[in-house]
């Protein structure tokens, strides 16, 4: 059991106060999504299924179906997470375990890239995507998002690989493994906590990504949920009930994933291989 | 299982940047022999072992297994098994899969894997806990599993890197005997790296003593003990270590400050006189000395005494126990129990 600070009820109160606005916001979201109208936090009228019509109607106000957006969001998040975990693991293993020319400058460059504000690259990326013919495609945005997330992923995975003992790899080599086999059969299974953490992290980050799809996707068939939701705010008259319901729909998988994955996410900060 | 093969090292050196970890090493190990590499940490013994295993590529020189030159080969093409100090078991696999790992990599059929793993595990007395993970078994059992993994592919050469140093003192003694018995039964050529001189002397057919990347002496435990080649070996082999007194040989004796020891037939010139603690005795007419420390070791008593400004360790049989601070006489042994070294530390006289 972790020790509680001496005056823990006071600390709890402070934390509760800080968290209160977020809690109120969430409460508002729930109420607004469920009822006709909400004045302040006081529901007016009855429970209203009207807000949830986007689930059954093919298209709301000329938008593509929410199921298309959901499919795109899942595809986007899954592809980004897979790419990121795969590439970051391999890069991090090489950096952690092998000597190669320009290793140190390379490490430094990754760090700089991580610190670089991605928004300032938008215009350059736009041109690159146009030239490659990937503008307005999901694949294009997947590649961009995965690239921008890689520096963090590489550093994170490097930390996990650094903790593996050399003995274990030497043992595998003597046992008859090639370097490639050592990576797949010994090193990778041992950094499983890191992979799960990075995977969860990447999935959440891609799920919430807005600016990249917003910039590089135009046509409705490639919309992600973030774009779908944002489209309500562009209207003259905003239907808050509908928007809150969509917001809830959009947030539910994240809440679920976070509940399942928070154990691994915490690993990023404690950085253990204990598993 | 097949017999081991001879291992030959020729002019082997390894350099890490500016540091020369191993310097031009020549060494031959007979088929089926158990040789210990003994030395303090950082002396190059583990580096040498890793070059034999194929983890490190030698900077210069060659490694031969029998007539086959192997120093350019990948570890998997060398037919060696190795046990690491940390055991290096794969924590995510069961003991069975740990031991089976080398066979799986060779794509040995499932039925044969099962049979060979079980056989090797039974040999080591861990056949009943194969479904457990390494973290769920004791240190001694982990060590056996590591040994089983090294032996399961029936290697021609077995490399042991401090395999016993993580064990409790109690298990260590029985593990020593067991490794020795297994190695002899299997006839595999084995190299044991250790910093524990007692372990090296007890287990090995021959011991190679290393210091600062150089081979100091390579011989049987008896010769190392009775005729050390230089002051390093003299001081490293044996516990408590040999007393080494710096002084001058005068042809008929030895002089160190006020201390004068008559030795008929002594050499001449500056050098070191070596005498093992167990060869010194207390008695009438000895060199007057003052007892500084008395340390009962159970069967024996270790006494540190000062003779004319020189500190000596004396190992006494049980029962003899001088008072701390008392005055005693120290008797030096016959000349044949004394060791003479020249100014550079090299042994003078028969080797």
Interface residues (C-beta under 8 A of the other chain):
Chain A: X165 X167 X168 X170 X171 X172 X173 X174 X175 X176 X177 X178 X181 X186 X189 X190 X192
Chain B: X50 X53 X54 X55 X74 X75 X76 X80 X81 X82 X84 X85 X86 X88 X89 X90 X91 X92 X101 X102 X105 X106 X149 X150 X153 X159
